[in-house]
Amino acid sequence: MQIEIWGDFACPFCYIGTKRLQQAIERFPEDLNITTTHKSFELDPDAPPYSGKNMHDLLAEKYNMTASQAKQANEQIGEQAKAIGLDFVFDTMKPGNTFLAHRLSKYAASVNKETAYVESVLYHYFTLSKDIGNADTLMAITKELGFHQDEVAQIINNEEYYAADVRKDEAEARSLGITGVPFFVINHKYAISGAQPVETFMQAIEKIAETEKETKKSFEMEPGSFCEGDSCK
């Protein structure tokens, strides 16, 4: 079973949804042979580099709310993360542009380290409050993962490297009608929208496995929490 995951590194529900999916997969027997692939999706392709403003301030400005209201909204998302073992530190998070991080994810896939890279970048952003739009930050992350540093430097210094791969994912997302992430496509024909609960992922995987084996029919489900543009729902 092949699961494609569309997401952005700045999307909290992408981290939560991917983690829940992983926890669901871990409960299935190995003979089901589930593999995952990460697809690029920029929530805000025009986002500037990290400006020094924290996540609460940016949220308050964009949606005309108080800093206290923004912080409360982020804390609610943080509680969802904590329930599955993740630690979101919104107070010191450094929001910015994610295109470079996406380009390097395509390189990571080419050297069979995509999952490790994606998980590390998400952890550095949401938990360690690192600026993942910064070249030095990404060099450090890839060094920890054992990436060839000369090759990483070449990719960072040439904006054309792997840019087409990122744009291809985003074009595919548009063709599929994907407007919010996370978005999961199983075996190229079954869609799951949003950060579903672990149990829902398990039910979906089980039902799809049975469907593929027997009836070959699709099914529908309600969307879960997701991010669209600059808004998370």
N, C-alpha and C positions, 0 to 999 in steps of 0.2 A: 504494500500500500504506500503510495506516494502522496505526501502532504506538502503543498506549497503555501508558504506563509508570507503574505504581503504586510509590511510594516515599516515604521520609521523609528529611528533611534531616539527621537525626542518624544515619542508617544508612550505615556505611562501604561495605557491599556494594552499596548503591544507587548511590553515586558510581562505584564500580568497574564495576558492571554497565552503567550508562548510558554510561560512557566506552568500554567494550568494544563496546557496540552501535553507538556513533557510528563507531568505527574500522571495524567491519564494513560499515556503510552506505557509508562513504567508498570502499570497494573495488568498489561496484556502479555500473553505468552510470546516468547521470542519467535515462534514459528509464524506469527502474523507478519513479520518482516516489514515494519513501518519505518520509512525513511522520510526525512524532512528537508526541504529546500527553502531558503530565505529569498524573498523577492523585494526589490527596492520600491519604496513609495515615500515621496517627500510631502509632508503635510503642508509645508510652506517653502516652495523652491526659492522664493525671493527673500527668505529670512536673512537678516544681516548677521555678521559674526557677533559673538558674545559682546554685549555692550557694557556690562557691569551691573545691569539691573537684574534683580532676582525674579524668580518665577511668580511670586505673589504680586509684585509691582506690575509686571507685564500683563498678568491676567486682569488686575484691577483696571488698568488703563484701557485695555481692549474692550472690556465688557461693562465699563462704567460702574464699577462696584467699589466698595471700600477695600482697603488692604486686609482688613479683618475678615470680610466676606470671602475674599480670594484665598486667604490662608485656610479658612474653614473648609472651602471646597477642595483644596489640595490635600488637607488632612484626611478627608473622607476617602480620597483615592489611596492615600497612604495606608489607611486601615485595611483596605482590600489587599494591598500588597503584603502587609504584615501577616495577614491570615494564611498566606502560602509561603512564608519564609523569606520575603523580600523586604529590604529596608530602603524606603524612599526618603531622601533628605531634601525636601523642597526649599528649606531656608537658604541653603547655599548652592543650589543647583544653578548651572550656567547655560541657559538656553541660547541657541545660536543656529547656524546653518549646518545641515547634516550631509551635504552632497559629497564632500571628501570622504567622510566615513562610509558612505554607500559605495563609492568607487573602490575603496580598499576592501570592502566586503566581497566584491567581485574577484579581486585578486586572491582573497582568502579562499574563495570557492575553488579557484584554479589550482591551489596547492592543498586541497582537501582539509582545510581548517576553517571552513565557513561557520559552523556552529560554535566552535570555541571563540572565534573572533566576535560574532554577534553577541554572545553572552557576555564577553568581557567588556565590550563597548557599552552595553546597557548597564552593566554593573558600575563601570567607572563614571557614567553619567548620573544615574539615579542614586547611587549609594555613596560614591566617593567624591561627587561634585566636581568632576573634571570637565574641562572644556573640550568636548569631542570634535569641535570644529577646528581645533588648533593642531597644527602639524606636529609639534613636539609631543603633544599628548598622544597622538596616534602612533608616532614612532615608538614611544615608550610602551604602549599597549602591544604593538606587534613584536617588539623585542622580547617582551615577557612570553609571548607565544612561540618564539623561535623563528619568526619570519626573517628572511634574508633582508637585512637592512638596506643594502644598496638598491635592491629592487623596490623596496617600499619608498625610498627617497626619490627614485625615478618617477614613480606613480604620483607622489605628492607634488613634484615639481613640474609635471606635465598634465595639465587639466584634461587633455584628450584621452589619457590612458583610462580605460574601462568606463569612460563617460557614456559611450554608446550602449554598453550593457545595462547601465542604470536606466537610461532612457527607454531601452527596449522593455524592461520590466514595467515602467510607468505607462508606456503605450499599451501594453497588454492589459494592465489594470483598467485603463479607459475603455478598451474594447470589451471587457467583461462587465463594465458598469460599476466598477469599484470606486466609491467616493469616500469611504472611511476605512480605517484600519484599527485593529488587525482584521485581516480577511484571509480565510483558509479555503483552499481548493484541494479536494481529495480526488486522486485519480483523474484529474483534468475534467471532472464533471459534477462533483458534489460540492456545494458551497456552504460554509459556516461563517457567519458574520459576527464579529465582536468577541470580546473576552468572555466566553462562556464558562460556566462552572465546570469543575473537573468532571463531575458526574455526567453533565451534558455531553462533554467531549467523549466520554467513555461510551455513552449510549449511541452517539452518532457513529463512532468508529465501529462499534459492534454491529449496528444496523447496516452500515455500508458494506462491511465484510460479508454479511449474510446476503445482502442484495446483490453484490457482485457475484456471489457464488450461485445464487438461485434465480432471482427474478429479474435482475438487471434494471430494476426500476429506481427512480430517484425519489427523494423526499424533501419536505420543507420544514424549516424550524424558525422560531422567532429570533430576531437579531439580538445580540448581547451588547455590552458596553463597548464603545469604540471612539476613535478620534477622527474628526473630519475638519479639514482646514486648521483653524487654531482652537477648535472646540472639542472637548471630550465629553461624551454622554454616557 
